[in-house]
Amino acid sequence: MQGRTWAIVVWALYIASFFTAGITAIIGLIIAYVKRDDLNSTPFGSHLTSAIRTFWISLIGIVIGSVLLLVFVGYFILLLL
């Protein structure tokens, strides 16, 4: 497959994670890590790097928001995600 196709697949899996409780996001993350080195010399390598960063930043936001649910501030943080 071409680099563009891999980037679209990863982002589509991220979007599908809203309906699969994050399972497809993990699959997208694995694909992004595996294909990033192959596509590093193309413009789509940066797309996969961005997808990897998006996953980890979102995960950190979800964890922080979930912990802060105990003091009712987390609702606003999770709402922003």
C-alpha positions in Angstrom: 0.0 0.0 0.0 1.0 3.6 -0.5 1.9 5.9 2.3 -1.3 7.9 1.9 -3.4 4.8 2.3 -1.6 3.9 5.6 -2.1 7.4 7.0 -5.8 7.3 6.1 -6.2 3.8 7.7 -4.6 5.0 10.9 -6.8 8.1 11.2 -9.9 6.0 10.3 -9.1 3.6 13.1 -8.8 6.5 15.5 -12.2 7.8 14.5 -13.7 4.3 14.8 -12.4 4.2 18.4 -15.3 6.4 19.5 -17.5 3.4 18.8 -15.2 0.6 19.9 -14.0 1.9 23.3 -10.5 2.6 22.0 -9.6 -0.8 20.7 -9.2 0.4 17.1 -7.1 3.3 18.3 -4.6 0.8 19.8 -4.6 -1.1 16.5 -4.0 2.3 14.7 -1.2 3.1 17.1 0.5 -0.2 16.3 0.2 0.3 12.6 1.6 3.8 12.9 4.6 2.6 14.9 5.3 -0.2 12.4 4.9 1.9 9.2 6.5 5.1 10.5 10.1 4.0 9.6 9.0 2.8 6.1 7.4 6.2 5.4 9.9 8.4 7.1 11.3 9.6 3.8 7.8 10.6 2.5 5.5 13.4 3.7 3.3 10.7 5.2 5.9 9.8 7.8 5.0 13.1 9.6 1.3 12.1 9.6 2.1 8.9 11.4 4.3 10.7 13.9 1.4 13.1 14.5 -1.0 10.2 14.9 1.3 8.6 17.5 1.5 11.9 19.4 -2.2 12.4 19.3 -2.8 8.9 20.8 -0.5 9.5 23.7 -1.7 13.1 24.4 -5.3 11.9 24.4 -4.5 9.0 26.7 -2.8 11.3 29.2 -5.8 13.7 29.0 -8.2 10.8 29.6 -6.2 9.6 32.6 -5.9 13.1 34.1 -9.6 13.8 33.5 -10.6 10.4 35.0 -8.6 11.0 38.2 -10.0 14.5 38.5 -13.5 13.1 38.3 -13.1 12.5 42.1 -13.2 16.3 42.7 -15.7 17.0 39.9 -13.2 19.0 37.8 -12.6 16.1 35.5 -16.0 16.5 33.8 -14.8 19.7 32.2 -11.5 18.1 31.1 -13.2 15.0 29.6 -15.7 17.2 27.9 -13.0 19.1 26.2 -11.5 15.9 24.8 
